[in-house]
Amino acid sequence: MRVRSLLCAGVLAGGMLVAPLAFGAADASTTAAACQYKQSGNHWNCITPGAFCPADAHGKYGYAKVTGKKYRCKSSSPRWRWLKP
């Protein structure tokens, strides 16, 4: 009986340690979810560096969804990708 109560106490204590991490992760995912990959004037928002870019973006600039850094859609045989300018 004592072992069972110790196990229950351990599970409860472990749950209290994990909960704050889960809330922090939710905030980061909410921010990423708010960002939408789209063209805005002559540049693109919310791009993923190294990912393929659409034909409309060839030669244009885009800003990374996580870091906000500037990238350019460049030819990387045989496809176009978001690469550092």
Sequence and secondary structure as in RCSB ss.txt:
>XXXX:A:sequence
MRVRSLLCAGVLAGGMLVAPLAFGAADASTTAAACQYKQSGNHWNCITPGAFCPADAHGKYGYAKVTGKKYRCKS
SSPRWRWLKP
>XXXX:A:secstr
 HHHHHHHHHHHHHHHHHHHHHHHHHHHHHHHHH   EEETTEEEEE TTSB  GGGTT EEEETTT  EEEEEE
ETTEEEEE  
